[in-house]
Amino acid sequence: MRTHAIDHARVTATSHDGYSVRMADHPRYRVEDGQQCIDIRLNAIEQLFDNRDPAPFRERDLDPDLVEYLVAAAEDLLNLGKFKVVFWIAQACPPAEVQTGYRAHFEYELERLDRRSRRQRRTGQVALALGLVLLVALLSLSELLAPSESRVIRALREGLAILSWVVMWRPVEALIYDWLPIRREKKIMQRLHDAPTEVRTGKGP
C-alpha cells in the first residue's frame, strides 16, 4: 500500500503491510471495497494548498509536491480501472473545503491543457503552411539547376531537394506527434478530476 503525507512542504511515500491485494491490483496502493485508493495524509488542511498562492482559500492551487504525487499515482493506476482519493487529516475540517479545492485545481489543469492543445494546433498549422511554401520553392530552385557533370552542381541540387523535405519536419512533428503527450496528460488529469474523494479525520492507515 502506498500513502502520501505532506509535512512542512515535503512529500514522502510510505509502505505498510497487512492488506490483501488482488493480483490485478497495483501492489503499492491500498484496496478498499474493491477499489484502489490513493491515500493522502495531512496534519492540517492548510498543507493541501500552495502557500505561495495569494488567491482565496478555495481557489488556491494545490501544493506542487502533492500534485506531483497524485499524477504519479494516477499514472500507476491508469490501466487498473477506477480509483479514489482519500484525504486523512489529523485536525477535523469541513470536507467541502478539501473537495472544492481539489476539483477546482484539476478543472484549471484541464482548461490549461485545452489552451495548450489549441495553441499547439495553430502553431502546427502555420508551420505547415510555411513548410509547404518552402518545399515548393526549394524543389523549384533545384529543378532550375540544369543537370551537370559538376560535382558542385549535383551536390547543390541534392542539397536543395533534401532541405526541402527537412523543412517539413517541424510541421509534421507538431501536428502528428506533439499531441500524444498532451493527450496522455489530459487523460490523467481527467481521471484525477473525476475520481471520488473522501475526507476522513485521523492519521490514516
Protein Blocks (a to p, Z undefined) as FASTA:
>chain_A
ZZdddeehiacddddehiacdfkbcfkbcceehiacdddddfbfklmpcfklmbdfklpc
cdfklmmmmmmmmmmmmmnopaddddddfbacdfklmmmmmmmmmmmmmmmmmmmmmmmm
mmmmmmmmmmmmmmmmmmmmmmmpccdfbfklmmmmmmmmmmmmmmmmmmmmmmmmmmmm
mmmmmmmmmmmmmpccdddedebZZ
